[in-house]
Amino acid sequence: MKPYKKIVLAGGNGYLGTVLAKYYKDLADEVIILARKQAPVVDNIHTALWDGQTENGWTVHLSGADMLINLCGKNVNCRYTEKNKAEIIRSRVVPTELLGKVINKMTDPPKLWINVASATIYRHAEDHPQDEETGEIGYGFSIDVCNSWENAFFKAETQHTRKIALRMGIALGQSGSVFPRLLNLVKMGMGGQQGDGRQYIAWVHEHDVARSTQFLMDHPELEGIFNCTAPEAARNADFMQAMRKGYGMPIGLPAPQWLLEIGAIVIGTETELILKSRWVKPKRLLDAGFTFQYEKADHAIHDILSIRK
């Protein structure tokens, strides 16, 4: 008998949703992915159609769920035009408000609702780590997004559903994450430090992401805001050095800030995603007794490289 009845992943057809579905398929009777496009049934993983904006047939799948994880949100790896900025906010706030509205009316709602938020809500930090209790909120568009997102989540009235905002770092995995892009730079001999290399990367191995959600589900006394990042953040220069060492590439040309500015325009992204120092500590998870399998960046990198095809 499996320990869980049902896990629901809203917007779960992307990279992280795939990771979570694979993790839970052997732990739950069924895994339901709420997505815009129908997909074939694989084992006990089913897709239910939803648009993230309106109530319809998908709402029945929330009934009796052990956990709902909301993963909705337009990828922030783009230029921050007014159009893109509006869509980045809308794609997070609207589905969150919709889920809150539906859950509020249910007689058998999910026991736990995790909203995957972002660790970028904290300020640029090179002096000390930012945790859930003493961390300082930053400023700028990305932080505005995070605040709007979390406000929509916490204002939802869900009397019988526990809520956790999981402030996620950069998830590292073999495919579909930032890791393959960095690996391509390493392969081409361009895997040196970016900018001055002193900025911290708030990273977390994809397996620890999945494990942390199960830990939170199994501890009903936990709620509120949790950081989901490895305990040991890595400076950009050290992280890229570990990537080169893991792959066996002796050289890595650095990318100064002026070159990153040009490159960001060419490939349609923002340098903030690379240059902001995100030094974030998962204090509440650690205090609650959660242990990370991958605490050090070089260990995570070695694991991912060891299974590459």
Secondary structure as the mmCIF struct_conf table of DSSP 4:
data_model
#
loop_
_struct_conf.conf_type_id
_struct_conf.id
_struct_conf.beg_label_comp_id
_struct_conf.beg_label_asym_id
_struct_conf.beg_label_seq_id
_struct_conf.end_label_comp_id
_struct_conf.end_label_asym_id
_struct_conf.end_label_seq_id
BEND BEND1 PRO A 3 PRO A 3
STRN STRN1 TYR A 4 ALA A 10
TURN_TY1_P TURN_TY1_P1 GLY A 11 ASN A 13
BEND BEND2 GLY A 14 GLY A 14
HELX_RH_AL_P HELX_RH_AL_P1 TYR A 15 TYR A 24
TURN_TY1_P TURN_TY1_P2 LYS A 25 LEU A 27
STRN STRN2 ALA A 28 ALA A 35
BEND BEND3 ARG A 36 LYS A 37
STRN STRN3 VAL A 42 VAL A 42
TURN_TY1_P TURN_TY1_P3 ASP A 43 ASN A 44
STRN STRN4 ILE A 45 LEU A 49
BEND BEND4 GLY A 52 THR A 54
BEND BEND5 ASN A 56 ASN A 56
HELX_RH_3T_P HELX_RH_3T_P1 GLY A 57 LEU A 62
TURN_TY1_P TURN_TY1_P4 SER A 63 GLY A 64
BEND BEND6 ASP A 66 ASP A 66
STRN STRN5 MET A 67 ASN A 70
BEND BEND7 VAL A 76 VAL A 76
BEND BEND8 CYS A 78 CYS A 78
HELX_RH_AL_P HELX_RH_AL_P2 GLU A 82 LYS A 105
BEND BEND9 THR A 107 ASP A 108
BEND BEND10 LYS A 111 LYS A 111
STRN STRN6 LEU A 112 SER A 118
HELX_RH_3T_P HELX_RH_3T_P2 ALA A 119 ILE A 121
STRN STRN7 TYR A 122 TYR A 122
HELX_LH_PP_P HELX_LH_PP_P1 ARG A 123 HIS A 124
BEND BEND11 GLU A 126 HIS A 128
STRN STRN8 GLN A 130 GLN A 130
TURN_TY1_P TURN_TY1_P5 GLU A 132 THR A 134
HELX_LH_PP_P HELX_LH_PP_P2 GLY A 135 GLU A 136
STRN STRN9 ILE A 137 ILE A 137
BEND BEND12 GLY A 140 GLY A 140
HELX_RH_AL_P HELX_RH_AL_P3 PHE A 141 LYS A 155
BEND BEND13 ALA A 156 ALA A 156
TURN_TY1_P TURN_TY1_P6 GLN A 159 HIS A 160
BEND BEND14 THR A 161 THR A 161
STRN STRN10 ARG A 162 MET A 168
STRN STRN11 ILE A 170 LEU A 172
BEND BEND15 GLN A 174 SER A 177
HELX_RH_AL_P HELX_RH_AL_P4 VAL A 178 LYS A 187
TURN_TY1_P TURN_TY1_P7 MET A 188 GLY A 189
BEND BEND16 GLY A 192 GLY A 192
STRN STRN12 GLN A 194 GLN A 194
TURN_TY1_P TURN_TY1_P8 GLY A 195 ASP A 196
BEND BEND17 GLY A 197 GLY A 197
BEND BEND18 GLN A 199 GLN A 199
STRN STRN13 TYR A 200 ILE A 201
STRN STRN14 TRP A 203 HIS A 205
HELX_RH_AL_P HELX_RH_AL_P5 GLU A 206 MET A 217
TURN_TY1_P TURN_TY1_P9 ASP A 218 ASP A 218
TURN_TY1_P TURN_TY1_P10 PRO A 220 GLU A 221
STRN STRN15 GLY A 224 CYS A 228
BEND BEND19 THR A 229 THR A 229
BEND BEND20 PRO A 231 GLU A 232
STRN STRN16 ALA A 234 ARG A 235
HELX_RH_AL_P HELX_RH_AL_P6 ASN A 236 TYR A 247
TURN_TY1_P TURN_TY1_P11 GLY A 248 GLY A 248
STRN STRN17 ALA A 255 ALA A 255
HELX_RH_AL_P HELX_RH_AL_P7 GLN A 257 ILE A 267
TURN_TY1_P TURN_TY1_P12 GLY A 268 GLY A 268
TURN_TY1_P TURN_TY1_P13 THR A 271 THR A 271
HELX_RH_AL_P HELX_RH_AL_P8 GLU A 272 LEU A 275
BEND BEND21 LYS A 276 LYS A 276
STRN STRN18 VAL A 280 VAL A 280
HELX_RH_AL_P HELX_RH_AL_P9 LYS A 283 ALA A 288
TURN_TY1_P TURN_TY1_P14 GLY A 289 GLY A 289
BEND BEND22 GLN A 293 GLN A 293
BEND BEND23 LYS A 296 LYS A 296
HELX_RH_AL_P HELX_RH_AL_P10 ALA A 297 SER A 306
TURN_TY1_P TURN_TY1_P15 ILE A 307 ILE A 307
#
